[in-house]
Amino acid sequence: MRILVVGAGAIGGYFGGRLLQAGRDVTFLVRPRRAQELASAGLVIKSPNGDSTLKNPPAVQADKLTEKFDVVLLSCKAFDLDDAIKSFAPAVGPSTTIVPVLNGMRHLDVLDQRFGADRVLGGLCAIAATLNEQREVVQLQPMQSINYGERDGKLSDRVKAIDEAFKSGIAGAGASQNILQDMWEKWVFLSSLAASTSLMRTSVGNILAVPGGKDFLLGMLDETSAIATASGYTPAGPFFERVKGMITTEGSPMTASMFRDIKAGLPVEADHVIGDLIARADAAKVPVPKLRIAYTHLKAYEKQRAD
């Protein structure tokens, strides 16, 4: 199985690196700067689950991409999706399967329109990772997972083959027969955390420590959950209780990566993670006043960045 990993940043570099470390046939699709970094220093992973340096990992740039691949692992930010599609499109053949692990759901429509829904699985990942100043992949916490599956819930032969390959190198990899439910539940948690910590510009613990903080956090979770329910994917059971526990843990240092991106002056996925939720809320006539304030805040930040 030939696997093309689009990008070698924190997420693509980590999961693709683990697959390469396990002996899988992996090629990274990278920009010129990253290609030079990989050629000189290799792909360096610093992780509580074990460090690794992969010298001169297979890499290709978009203008040299001509071969077809069996699997395309796509982990870019939503605002880079159009450029990513242009770069990896030559690698997509009649039997190629695309495994996107982007946040939210809008990317599925974009990929379906470009490549056909039959080529696109559902997918998600959970990992805290970043690139440090040395451009090494640094995993910040031991927790990691990546899931994928047919959107109709069937355990197809291609999902079984991908599952076998991914499990050989990635702890926490697993096929799902409820991938859309899984994606919605992650979206509920991520959007609640991103909207809250970005709007308040601080951690969950600090929000909880001030008057009205707990009600604000739970209110944000209620709004995002109501949108998921109206869309047919009610968050429930162990997931929902776990999420509630995470956002009501006193003293928690937890923040969303979106908030950390704001602090660093970087682009954010305001439209993909928050704006798309609001559009779905409007369609279902679900009131989301807290989410709207957070979205306006994020768009004002984007406007400030552009000026």
N, C-alpha and C positions, 0 to 999 in steps of 0.2 A: 504494500500500500504506500503510494507516494503522497506525502502530506506537504502542502504549501502553507506556511504560517505567514500571514500578512502582518509584517512589522516584527521588530525584535525589541520592543519596549518592555515595560514592566510585566504585562500580562502575556503577550505573545512570546517574549523572551523567556519567561519562566516556564510556561507550559510546553512551548516548543523545545526549550532546552532540556527539560526532563524527558521528553520523548526521544530526542537525539541521544541523550545520555543512555537511554535504554536500548539503543541500537536501531531505532526506527528510521525510515527513510524520510528525513525532514529537510526542507529547504526554506530559508527565510526570504521573503520579499521585502527589500529594504530600500531606503533612500541612499544617495551617495555618501552622506556623512556617516550614517550607521554602517554602511558597507566597509568604509575605511576603519572604523572603530573595531568591527568584528575581525577584520583581517589582521590588525596590529595587536590588539589585546585579547582577542577571543571573546566568547560570550561568557561572562563571569556572573555566577549566581551566588549570592550570600543568603543563607537561609537557616532557620532553626532546624529544618529538616535535612540539612547537609549542604555544604558548599560544593561548588563545581566550577571548573574552568574548562570550557570547550574551545579548543584552539581552532581557529580558522573554520568556523561552522559553514556549511553550504549556504550560500547567499546569492541572490540574483536581484538585479535592478529592473524596473518596469520596462525599460527600452530593450532589454535582452530576454524578456520572458516570452518564450515561444512554445514550450512543451505543455502538455496537458497533465493535470494532477488528479488523483482519485479523491482527495479531500482538501478543501480550503478552510483553514481555521482562521476566522475573522474576529479580531478583538479590538478594533480601532474605536476611537471616540466617535460619537454620533455625528459631530460636525465635520469629521474627516471621511464620512461614508462615501460620498460621491467620488472623491479622489481615489479612495481605496478601490472602489468598483472599477474605475477606469484602469487602475494599475494591475489588478488580478484577472480581469475579464479574459485575456488571452489564454489563461490557464484552465478555463472552464470548458470541458468537452461534454459529449453526450452522457457520460457516466460519472461526471464529477458531482460530489456532494459538498454543499457549503454548510459549514457549522458556525453560525454567528453567535457570539456571546456578548453582544452589546446590551446596554441597559434599555428598559422600556420595550415597546412593541412596534413602533413605527417602522423600524428598519426592515421588518419582515415584508411589509407592503412594497418597500423600495426594491428589495432583493427579488421578490416574486415577480414584479413587473419587468425587471431587467433580465432575469435568468429563468423564470418559470418556477412555480411553487413546488413542483416535483423535485427540484434540485436543492431546496432549502429546508434544513431541519430547524427545529426550535433548539435553543441552547442558552445556558447561563453559566456564570462562574462566580465564585466567592473567594477572594484572596486580597490581602492587604500587601501591596508591593509597589515599589517605586524605583526609578533610576536615580542613583546618587551622583555626586559631582564627577566621579570617575567613570560614569556611564555604566556602572555595574547594576545588575538586577538585584534589588534588596527586598527580601520577603520580611515584612515587619512582625508578623505573627505566624505561629505554626499552622493555624487553620487554613485549609484550602479545599476547594471542590470545583469540579466542572461536570456539568450534566448536559445531555443532548438526547433528542428523541424525535420520532415522527410526530407531526402535529395532530395526526388522527389517532394517536395512542398505540398504533401497532408496533410490535417489536420485529422490525424488518431485518432481512439478512444484512443490509448495509449498516444498520445501526449495530447489529451484533458484531460485525467486523470492526467498525470504528471503536466499539466498546472494548474489544479484545486488545486493539492497538493502544488505546489511551490508558487502559488499566495497567499495561505492562510498564508504564513509566510514570504515571501520575497517581499518587495517593489521593483518594477522594474523587476519582473519576467514576462515572456511572451513567448507564442509560436510564432514561425515564419514560414511563408510559403515560405520564401526566404532565408533559413538558410545558404546555401552555398554562396550566394551573401553577406550576413551579415558577414560571416567568412572571406571572401576575403577582404572586406572593412576594417575590423578590422586589418587584416594582413598588408594591405597597410599602415595604420596609424602607427601601432606598429613598423613595420620594419623601416619605415622612421625615426621615433623618436628614436628608439633604435640605428640604424646605425649612426645617426647624433650626438646624445648626447654622445654615447660611444666613437666614433672616436675623437670628439672634447673635450671630458672629461669635459663638462660643460652644462649649461642649455640652453634652446631655447633662452631666453632673451640675454644671453651673446654672443651666436653665432650671433644673429641679430645685436648686437651692434658693430661688427667688420667688416672691409672691406670684401666684398664678402660673408658675412654670409647669407643674405637672398637668394641670388642666389644659394648658396650651399644647403640650406634647401629645397627650391622649386625644385632644380635639383634632389635631393634624392627622393622627392615625385613623380616627373615625372617618374623616373626610376621604382619605385615600381608599380606605376599606369599602366605603359606600360606592365609590366609582367601580371598584373591582366587582362588587356584588351586582351592580347594575349591568355590568358587562358579562355576567354569567360565571364569574370566578370568585366566589365568596371565600375570603381568607378565613380559615377555621382550624380548630383542633390544636395540636401541639405547636404548629408554626405560629399561630396567632398569639398563643400564650407566651411563647419564647420571645417574640418581638415585643410584646407588652413588657416583659421582664427586662429586656435590654434597654428600653427607653424610659424605664422608671427605676433604674439602678442608681441610687444616691452616690455621688462622688465619681460617677463614670467619666472617664476622659474621652469617650467616644465622640467623634465628629465624622461628618461625611467627607468623602474625597472632594466633593464639589466645594465645600467650605475651604478645604485646604488649597484648592486651586484658586479660589478668590483671594486668599491671603498671599498667594504667590503671584497674583496678577495674570493668571492664565485664563484661556477660554473655558467656558462651562457649557454643560448640556442643558441649558435652561429650557429650550423648546422641546427636546426629545424626552426629558425626564419629567418636567413639570407642565410645560405648555400643552403637550399632547394629552396628559391626564385631564386638564381643564377642558379641553375640547370635547373629550369623551363625557365629562360631567355635564357640559352644556347640552350635548345630544340626548343625554338621559335625564335632563332636568334635575340634576343632583346639586344642591347648594354647597359651594366650597369657598367660603369667604377667607379662611386662613390661607389656603393654597393660593388664592388670587393675590393676596398681599405679598406672599413669598415670591411669586412669579414676577410681579411688578418690580420688586427689589432686585431680582436677578437681571431683568431686562435693563434696569437703570444702571446696574454694574456693567453690562455689556456695552451700553451706550457710552459710558464713561471711558471704557477701554478703547473704544473706536475713535474718540475725540483726540 
